[in-house]
């Protein structure tokens, strides 16, 4: 992970054949090594910043991540209060935003608004990669409700989504086990 000491630091991170200089490749969930338990076929590269608990913490106010989904892999089906922006770098995929399914390819830009249920799906035979911009200080994702799943199943998104392909974040799993 890149460490930023103030909001005034600037840095150029050079791309390499396998990622970016000095950027650790992780599993879908930050801190999960690729190929370990819980690996879902999704790689995550945190290029700038990182999650913050408080807006006053030093460092960038935004976080830039790059996700790469192997053939057949998907991002988590989720919603959250923060908006985010996605730019496709390579491959071909589907953007599922609520009941709408859109085929996406390199250089397409996707806006996901607050509390919009969404998932990205690799629809090709090669890796599908995209950049994702989010606020560094943000809420955690929320899983779909039973009503959400029923609504999506009856929509054009039904045959595309994979609701349980990626486990919920650790904090959510721990909270559900405590109930």
trRosetta pair geometry for C-beta under 8 A, 3 or more apart (Angstrom, degrees):
i j d omega theta_ij theta_ji phi_ij phi_ji
1 23 7.9 43 -104 -139 26 63
1 24 6.4 -42 -36 29 52 114
1 30 8.0 51 -86 -164 124 111
1 46 5.6 2 -123 74 83 130
1 50 5.9 40 -169 -80 127 135
2 11 7.0 -180 -166 87 137 160
2 13 7.2 -82 -79 -78 144 137
2 22 6.8 75 -88 125 88 113
2 23 6.8 -28 -41 -95 98 82
2 46 7.1 -145 18 112 88 91
2 47 7.3 16 1 169 135 28
2 48 6.6 -36 63 -114 143 36
2 49 7.7 4 75 -8 107 19
2 50 7.8 -174 63 -37 71 104
4 7 7.6 57 151 -90 126 35
4 9 5.3 -168 -152 55 84 136
4 11 8.0 -127 -100 -2 91 131
4 48 7.8 46 -51 -168 135 70
4 49 6.5 -25 3 -97 141 52
4 58 6.8 -157 111 134 85 88
4 59 3.9 112 80 -125 116 85
4 60 5.8 74 43 -12 175 82
5 9 5.9 99 46 -44 77 138
5 58 6.1 -16 174 144 33 141
5 59 7.5 64 -15 -76 6 75
6 9 5.5 126 59 -22 73 91
6 58 5.4 -60 -101 -160 43 115
6 59 7.5 -122 -150 -66 4 37
7 58 6.8 -134 -34 -159 72 64
7 59 6.7 43 -79 111 65 7
7 60 6.5 123 -127 -90 73 37
7 61 7.1 25 -123 -29 121 87
13 20 4.9 37 150 174 113 125
13 21 5.9 -164 -165 57 71 84
13 22 6.6 -114 -134 55 101 107
13 23 6.5 62 -173 -38 139 117
13 47 6.2 -168 65 -161 154 87
13 48 7.8 -152 2 -66 136 81
14 20 6.8 154 85 -156 37 74
14 21 4.7 35 59 0 86 125
15 19 7.6 -139 -151 131 64 26
15 20 5.6 -50 -107 -100 47 73
15 21 7.8 -87 -50 -11 5 81
16 19 5.7 5 56 62 100 54
16 20 6.2 159 10 -110 88 15
16 21 5.8 118 -39 -58 113 67
18 25 7.4 -74 149 -44 99 140
19 23 5.6 -136 146 79 118 106
19 25 5.5 -132 -76 -66 154 105
19 45 5.5 176 -154 -103 110 141
20 23 4.1 35 74 19 101 132
20 45 6.1 116 17 178 110 138
20 47 6.2 68 26 -116 166 93
20 66 7.9 121 -17 23 123 142
23 45 5.1 55 145 -165 131 100
23 46 6.9 -168 -154 65 104 54
23 47 6.2 -15 -112 -102 149 56
24 45 7.8 176 83 -127 39 67
25 34 5.5 -9 123 -24 104 133
25 43 5.3 -21 -170 -166 104 117
25 44 7.5 135 -165 66 55 45
25 45 6.0 -33 -106 -83 64 86
26 29 7.5 -98 146 87 116 42
26 30 5.9 44 121 -135 163 40
26 31 6.3 30 -146 -1 138 15
26 32 5.7 97 177 60 93 59
26 33 6.7 -77 -135 -99 61 29
26 34 6.7 176 -173 -43 16 79
26 43 7.1 131 70 -163 40 63
26 44 4.6 -36 73 67 93 98
26 45 7.5 158 23 -81 80 36
26 46 7.4 16 16 -10 128 96
27 32 3.4 -56 48 102 119 109
27 33 6.4 33 -20 85 100 19
27 34 5.4 160 -68 -88 71 48
27 35 8.0 -144 -75 11 105 38
27 36 6.8 -102 -39 47 138 89
27 38 6.4 98 140 106 163 92
27 39 5.0 -120 -116 -110 126 71
27 40 6.9 102 -174 18 105 80
27 42 6.8 74 -175 80 62 76
27 43 7.1 -68 -116 -112 30 46
27 44 6.6 14 105 14 23 104
28 32 6.9 -6 50 59 57 136
28 39 7.9 141 0 -144 89 45
28 40 5.2 -6 -16 40 134 122
28 42 4.0 49 -78 84 98 123
28 43 7.8 -69 -66 -73 52 9
28 44 5.8 111 -132 -35 23 117
28 67 7.5 39 -124 -135 72 113
28 75 7.4 156 -141 -134 121 62
28 76 7.1 125 167 -35 139 99
28 166 5.8 -102 130 -143 171 125
29 32 4.6 67 69 -7 90 127
29 38 7.1 -34 25 143 124 131
29 44 7.6 -167 40 3 10 151
29 169 6.5 143 -120 -123 118 69
29 170 6.9 104 -170 -24 153 96
30 44 6.5 -99 -82 111 59 149
30 46 6.5 39 -116 -47 111 133
30 50 7.7 115 -148 -147 154 95
30 51 7.2 -155 19 -3 164 119
32 36 6.3 -145 -179 63 80 115
32 38 5.8 -91 -151 94 142 122
32 39 7.1 178 145 -81 117 67
33 36 4.6 73 72 -11 93 126
33 39 8.0 -50 100 -75 56 112
34 39 6.1 81 -161 -123 44 127
34 43 5.8 3 -98 -108 125 94
35 39 5.4 34 -73 -58 10 166
36 39 5.8 124 53 -38 44 107
38 167 6.5 -70 -142 27 97 132
40 73 6.3 117 136 -145 80 108
40 165 6.5 105 -162 147 119 82
40 166 5.0 38 -140 -105 168 82
40 167 7.8 -155 -68 8 128 77
41 69 6.5 49 125 -161 92 64
41 70 4.1 -103 -172 42 97 111
41 72 6.8 -45 160 84 168 84
41 73 3.3 -152 109 -88 119 127
42 67 6.0 -13 -172 -168 103 103
42 68 7.1 157 -156 79 53 45
42 69 5.2 -15 -104 -101 82 71
42 70 7.4 -124 -69 7 40 79
42 73 5.3 175 -59 164 77 135
42 74 7.8 -59 -62 81 123 27
42 75 6.6 109 -117 -96 151 57
42 166 7.1 0 9 -100 142 126
43 67 7.0 154 80 -156 52 50
43 68 4.6 -7 55 55 103 97
44 65 6.0 -23 -163 -171 92 118
44 66 7.5 145 -159 78 43 51
44 67 5.7 -14 -101 -102 67 75
45 65 6.7 148 77 -164 52 63
45 66 4.3 -9 57 57 107 100
45 67 7.8 -162 23 -71 72 32
45 68 7.7 39 -6 -7 105 102
46 49 7.4 -108 176 78 103 55
46 50 5.9 48 172 -93 146 79
46 63 6.8 -40 -152 -172 98 105
46 64 7.8 120 -167 83 53 53
46 65 5.3 -32 -105 -105 57 86
47 64 4.6 -51 68 101 108 101
47 65 6.5 171 10 -105 85 26
47 66 5.9 65 -34 -12 119 100
47 131 7.9 -32 14 -132 144 100
48 60 5.6 19 156 19 101 167
48 62 7.1 26 106 97 117 85
48 63 6.6 -180 92 -148 70 40
48 64 4.1 41 38 32 102 106
49 52 7.9 -63 -178 -31 105 102
49 59 5.8 124 -127 156 76 111
49 60 3.8 -94 -78 66 111 117
49 61 7.8 -74 -113 54 145 15
49 62 6.0 -174 -10 96 161 44
49 63 4.0 -125 93 -100 120 64
49 64 6.7 102 28 13 103 67
49 136 4.9 -108 173 -93 134 120
50 59 7.1 -32 38 156 85 156
50 63 6.0 104 -81 -114 10 120
50 136 6.6 52 78 -145 34 105
51 63 6.6 -9 -65 -61 49 158
51 136 6.2 169 -128 -173 25 65
51 137 7.8 107 -170 -93 59 35
51 138 7.2 -92 -133 40 88 88
52 55 6.8 110 112 -88 137 31
52 57 4.6 -166 -147 49 119 135
52 59 6.9 179 -75 69 123 120
52 136 4.4 49 3 135 107 102
52 137 4.4 -48 79 -74 104 80
53 57 6.9 89 49 -33 68 139
53 137 7.1 11 120 -126 6 91
54 57 5.1 116 72 -28 84 94
54 137 6.6 -42 134 -116 6 132
55 61 7.1 26 -151 -128 86 96
55 137 4.7 -91 -75 9 69 164
57 136 8.0 -122 72 125 115 129
57 137 7.6 149 30 -72 110 112
59 136 6.8 -178 109 -166 108 168
60 63 7.0 140 96 -76 116 48
60 136 6.1 142 100 -47 75 141
61 135 6.8 -38 157 -148 77 75
61 136 5.7 -145 -176 18 27 114
61 137 7.4 -47 -155 9 69 97
62 133 6.0 -6 -179 -168 123 93
62 134 7.0 153 -160 83 74 33
62 135 6.3 -68 -110 -114 60 36
62 136 5.9 -159 -121 -31 5 88
63 133 7.5 158 80 -153 50 47
63 134 5.3 -18 59 67 97 84
63 135 7.3 31 12 118 89 17
63 136 4.7 120 -38 -93 95 71
64 131 6.4 -15 -169 -169 93 105
64 132 7.5 152 -156 78 47 48
64 133 5.6 -14 -103 -101 73 74
65 131 7.2 150 83 -158 44 55
65 132 4.8 -19 66 61 95 97
65 134 7.5 0 9 16 109 105
66 89 7.0 11 -145 -11 111 149
66 129 6.3 14 178 -176 98 106
66 130 7.2 -179 -150 94 62 31
66 131 5.3 -33 -98 -99 76 64
66 132 7.4 166 -92 15 26 77
67 75 6.5 40 151 -90 161 111
67 120 7.5 118 93 71 138 144
67 129 6.7 178 92 -145 47 61
67 130 5.8 -9 58 60 89 77
67 132 6.2 29 -4 -8 109 122
68 127 5.0 6 -178 -179 105 124
68 128 7.1 155 -157 77 56 41
68 129 4.1 -17 -102 -97 83 96
69 73 4.0 -158 -169 89 88 109
69 74 6.6 54 -145 -82 142 15
69 75 6.9 -89 -75 -47 130 72
69 91 7.8 -150 62 97 86 161
69 93 7.1 82 55 -99 136 132
69 120 6.8 -167 -24 114 149 102
69 121 7.6 -147 137 -161 163 22
69 122 4.2 -160 112 -44 116 116
69 127 6.7 150 74 -159 43 68
69 128 4.7 -20 61 63 99 95
69 129 7.4 -178 18 -78 65 45
70 73 4.7 80 53 -10 69 129
70 122 6.7 -134 95 17 25 170
70 127 5.9 -39 -104 -102 46 79
71 122 5.7 -139 -121 125 31 134
71 124 6.6 -98 -109 97 89 55
71 125 5.3 16 -106 -141 139 35
71 126 6.8 52 -64 -12 102 9
71 127 7.4 -85 -38 -75 66 39
72 122 6.3 -26 18 74 18 112
73 122 5.3 44 55 11 70 126
73 128 7.9 -164 66 41 93 104
73 165 7.5 158 -154 157 53 134
74 77 7.6 5 141 -45 129 82
74 119 5.7 10 178 174 115 112
74 120 6.7 164 -158 85 64 50
74 121 4.7 -15 -108 -104 97 70
74 122 7.0 -131 -74 10 51 75
74 161 7.9 106 -157 -156 158 47
74 162 4.7 158 17 47 157 121
74 165 4.9 77 51 77 115 151
74 166 6.6 -128 91 -22 85 109
75 78 8.0 -86 134 17 96 103
75 118 8.0 -3 88 123 126 84
75 119 5.6 -176 71 -155 85 62
75 120 4.3 49 7 42 120 89
75 121 7.8 -105 18 -60 74 45
75 166 6.7 -38 171 -8 31 157
76 119 7.0 -121 106 -113 27 89
76 141 6.5 83 104 136 139 165
76 165 7.9 -157 -106 74 46 81
76 166 4.0 -106 -85 86 75 133
76 168 7.4 105 -151 -106 136 44
77 96 7.7 -26 -116 86 93 132
77 117 6.8 17 179 -177 84 97
77 118 7.5 -170 -143 92 53 28
77 119 4.3 -29 -93 -67 70 127
77 143 7.6 57 94 -151 82 67
77 144 5.6 -28 130 -20 110 121
77 161 5.7 59 -95 -163 137 112
77 162 7.1 -173 -33 77 117 49
77 163 4.8 -63 40 -123 152 55
77 165 7.9 94 -11 32 97 92
77 166 7.6 153 7 44 63 101
78 117 7.2 -168 107 -141 17 63
78 118 7.0 -32 66 58 60 68
78 119 7.5 111 14 -77 62 78
78 141 3.9 -6 -178 -174 143 126
78 142 6.4 134 -165 62 83 44
78 143 6.4 -56 -111 -101 77 39
78 144 7.3 -124 -102 -38 31 74
79 115 5.1 42 170 -155 122 44
79 116 6.1 -176 -126 78 100 23
79 117 4.6 -54 -59 -83 111 56
79 118 7.0 111 -89 10 65 75
79 141 7.0 127 64 -159 28 77
79 142 5.2 -34 71 62 79 99
79 144 7.1 93 -4 -85 103 65
79 148 7.8 -137 -12 -124 130 155
80 114 7.5 -86 103 -145 53 61
80 115 7.2 -124 82 -79 17 45
80 138 7.0 54 150 159 135 112
80 139 5.3 177 -171 85 100 102
80 140 6.9 -135 -121 117 119 23
80 141 4.8 -74 -62 -107 115 54
80 142 6.0 154 -86 6 57 83
81 114 5.3 6 -169 -152 43 106
81 115 6.3 16 -100 -52 47 84
81 138 7.6 -177 72 -170 87 82
81 139 4.5 62 33 21 109 144
82 114 6.5 -44 -134 -103 1 84
82 134 6.0 75 127 -159 136 99
82 135 5.4 -126 -146 29 138 111
82 138 4.1 -31 -34 -145 156 118
82 139 6.0 176 -17 31 97 85
83 111 7.0 -5 -177 -174 114 86
83 112 6.3 168 -158 90 65 61
83 113 5.4 -26 -110 -132 104 38
83 114 5.5 -61 -59 -49 79 69
84 112 5.3 -1 58 57 79 106
84 132 5.8 16 165 -174 130 91
84 133 6.1 168 -161 80 78 54
84 134 4.4 -27 -106 -86 113 86
85 109 6.9 -13 -172 -170 96 95
85 110 7.3 154 -161 81 48 54
85 111 5.9 -18 -107 -105 74 65
85 112 7.7 -163 -78 23 28 75
85 132 7.3 156 80 -153 48 47
85 133 4.5 -7 57 52 98 108
86 95 7.3 166 76 -111 143 125
86 109 7.1 153 83 -159 55 47
86 110 4.2 -11 60 58 106 103
86 111 8.0 -162 24 -70 76 23
86 112 6.9 48 -9 -11 110 108
86 120 7.1 -172 -158 -76 162 139
86 130 5.1 19 -174 161 100 132
86 131 6.8 159 -154 81 50 54
86 132 5.2 -11 -101 -100 80 74
86 133 7.8 -158 -71 19 36 72
87 107 7.2 -13 -173 -139 92 31
87 108 7.5 171 -149 85 51 43
87 109 5.3 -14 -100 -104 78 75
87 110 7.8 -169 -72 21 33 72
87 130 6.3 166 80 -161 38 82
87 131 4.7 -3 55 53 93 105
88 91 7.5 -121 -172 65 107 71
88 93 7.0 -167 -117 32 125 111
88 104 5.3 172 -51 148 146 109
88 105 6.1 159 113 128 155 17
88 106 5.3 -133 116 -107 101 29
88 107 6.4 -46 70 18 89 22
88 108 4.8 29 17 48 123 85
88 109 7.9 -127 8 -68 77 34
88 110 7.7 70 -34 -9 91 105
88 128 7.7 -46 -146 -175 103 85
88 129 7.5 116 -164 89 60 51
88 130 4.8 -44 -105 -100 50 98
89 106 6.4 -14 151 -125 18 87
89 129 4.4 -42 62 103 112 101
89 130 5.9 -179 5 -99 83 33
89 131 6.2 93 -45 -24 109 86
90 106 5.7 16 -98 -85 35 109
90 126 7.7 -78 146 120 105 116
90 127 6.7 37 102 97 116 88
90 128 7.0 -158 99 -138 66 33
90 129 4.7 29 46 40 91 103
91 105 7.7 -140 107 -135 36 61
91 106 7.5 113 37 -55 36 85
91 122 6.5 -32 156 -137 141 93
91 124 5.2 -158 -166 43 89 140
91 126 5.4 -152 -106 92 97 90
91 127 5.5 -118 -59 107 140 46
91 128 3.3 -136 109 -101 143 57
91 129 6.0 110 15 9 116 64
92 103 7.0 -7 -174 -173 100 94
92 104 7.2 161 -157 85 54 50
92 105 5.1 -13 -107 -98 78 85
92 122 7.7 89 82 -162 55 59
92 123 5.3 -72 118 70 93 93
92 124 4.2 105 50 -47 96 122
92 128 6.4 -85 58 -105 29 112
93 103 7.7 160 92 -156 34 52
93 104 5.2 -20 71 63 81 96
93 105 7.8 164 26 -77 63 43
93 120 5.6 23 156 -179 145 88
93 121 5.6 156 -166 79 90 49
93 122 5.4 -54 -102 -104 96 36
93 123 5.4 142 -128 7 32 89
93 124 7.3 -75 -63 -1 55 95
93 128 4.4 106 -58 -172 112 149
93 130 7.5 -75 27 -36 150 126
94 101 5.4 -17 -168 -165 119 94
94 102 6.8 140 -159 70 64 40
94 103 6.2 -42 -100 -99 67 47
94 104 6.8 132 -125 14 15 89
94 120 7.1 167 81 -155 56 46
94 121 4.3 -2 49 55 102 107
94 123 5.4 88 -26 -42 89 125
94 160 5.4 -101 118 -166 165 137
95 101 7.5 155 77 -154 48 44
95 102 4.8 -15 56 60 97 97
95 104 5.0 62 -20 -26 103 134
95 108 7.9 -139 -21 123 133 133
95 110 4.9 -166 -126 -114 157 150
95 118 7.2 -20 -176 -159 79 105
95 120 6.0 -16 -106 -106 61 77
96 100 7.2 161 -152 85 48 51
96 101 5.3 -13 -101 -101 77 75
96 117 7.9 -40 127 122 96 83
96 118 6.1 157 91 -152 67 52
96 119 4.6 0 56 55 117 83
96 120 7.5 -160 22 -76 77 30
96 121 6.7 51 -14 -10 109 111
96 152 7.9 57 172 -147 129 122
96 157 4.8 99 -148 -134 117 115
96 160 5.8 171 -75 104 128 127
96 161 5.7 161 169 -79 175 90
97 100 5.4 -16 66 64 79 102
97 102 7.5 -4 16 9 101 110
97 110 7.2 -177 -47 -173 133 114
97 112 5.9 -149 -117 -111 117 84
97 116 5.5 9 -168 155 90 128
97 117 7.6 143 -160 83 40 54
97 118 4.8 -2 -105 -104 65 100
98 116 5.6 -72 -44 -159 93 90
98 117 5.7 100 -92 53 48 87
98 118 7.6 -20 -25 -73 48 69
98 152 8.0 -150 179 -94 41 91
98 157 7.6 -159 120 -29 37 151
99 151 7.0 -93 -74 147 109 94
99 152 6.4 -161 -99 -114 70 59
99 155 3.5 -110 -146 -164 106 157
99 156 6.3 94 165 38 82 80
99 157 5.3 -136 -148 -2 44 116
100 156 7.2 24 -126 65 29 120
100 157 7.1 20 47 -56 16 109
101 156 5.1 -126 13 122 113 106
101 157 5.2 163 -54 -91 102 66
101 160 5.2 127 -116 5 140 162
102 110 7.7 168 71 -106 133 113
103 123 7.0 -75 -129 48 87 159
104 108 4.4 -140 -155 74 91 152
104 110 6.6 -37 -105 -52 151 122
104 120 8.0 -55 47 -139 139 97
105 108 5.8 95 53 -16 50 118
112 116 5.3 -149 -170 72 77 123
112 118 4.9 -46 -131 -36 133 165
113 116 4.8 85 62 -19 76 126
117 144 5.7 56 -132 -98 130 103
117 148 5.6 151 -80 -162 155 127
117 152 7.0 -104 115 -68 146 128
119 161 5.6 104 46 -127 150 86
119 162 7.3 -178 170 43 153 69
120 128 7.6 -163 152 122 108 127
120 130 6.6 -108 -163 28 162 146
121 160 5.9 -149 9 174 165 96
121 161 7.6 -130 -59 -103 133 36
121 162 7.1 124 -107 5 111 105
122 127 7.3 -71 -126 -155 139 34
122 128 3.9 -176 -113 12 89 130
123 128 7.4 75 23 -72 57 150
124 128 6.1 134 35 -65 107 104
134 138 5.8 -49 160 -25 112 161
135 138 4.6 132 77 -63 98 104
140 169 5.9 -113 -169 50 117 157
140 171 6.0 -78 -137 70 167 137
140 172 6.9 -175 139 -49 132 102
141 168 7.5 -154 91 -150 107 80
141 169 6.1 132 46 -17 100 120
141 172 7.6 -63 80 -36 78 144
143 168 5.3 -57 -62 -94 119 121
143 172 6.7 137 -24 170 107 152
144 148 3.7 -133 -168 94 97 136
144 149 5.3 119 123 -54 128 80
144 152 7.2 -39 -154 -2 155 139
144 163 6.2 -81 40 -139 133 113
145 148 4.6 108 48 0 70 100
145 149 7.2 -136 95 -2 41 85
146 149 5.7 -54 -150 37 34 111
146 150 6.4 35 152 -20 66 105
147 150 5.7 -53 -146 37 32 112
147 151 6.3 33 154 -19 65 107
148 151 5.8 -59 -150 38 28 111
148 152 6.2 22 156 -14 66 109
149 152 5.8 -55 -142 41 29 108
149 153 6.1 35 157 -26 64 107
149 163 5.9 22 -115 -101 111 159
150 153 5.8 -53 -146 32 27 114
150 154 6.7 15 158 -9 61 109
151 154 6.3 -70 -157 41 28 103
151 155 6.5 22 151 -23 65 117
152 155 5.5 -66 -147 34 36 113
152 157 4.8 -63 -161 89 90 120
152 158 5.9 151 140 -80 64 63
152 161 5.7 9 155 6 134 157
152 163 7.8 137 81 -73 145 114
153 158 4.4 75 -157 -122 35 108
154 158 6.3 116 -10 -63 12 135
155 158 5.7 149 59 -29 54 90
156 159 7.8 -52 -178 28 45 93
156 160 7.6 23 140 0 67 120
157 160 5.4 -82 -159 50 51 109
157 161 5.3 42 157 -31 94 110
158 161 6.8 -54 -133 25 18 103
162 165 3.8 35 129 -27 120 127
164 167 8.0 26 -171 -88 68 49
167 173 6.5 11 165 -68 113 132
168 172 4.0 -84 147 87 127 130
168 173 5.4 159 76 -53 100 80
168 176 7.6 84 61 -4 149 136
169 172 4.9 89 61 9 78 103
169 173 7.2 -149 96 -6 38 87
170 173 5.7 -57 -145 37 33 109
170 174 6.1 31 158 -19 68 108
171 174 5.9 -55 -147 37 27 111
171 175 6.4 28 154 -20 62 108
172 175 5.7 -54 -146 36 32 111
172 176 6.4 28 157 -17 66 106
173 176 5.9 -58 -148 38 30 107
173 177 6.4 31 154 -20 65 107
174 177 5.8 -55 -148 34 31 111
174 178 6.6 32 153 -24 63 107
175 178 5.8 -55 -152 30 32 114
175 179 7.3 42 150 -33 61 96
176 179 5.9 -41 -159 11 39 116
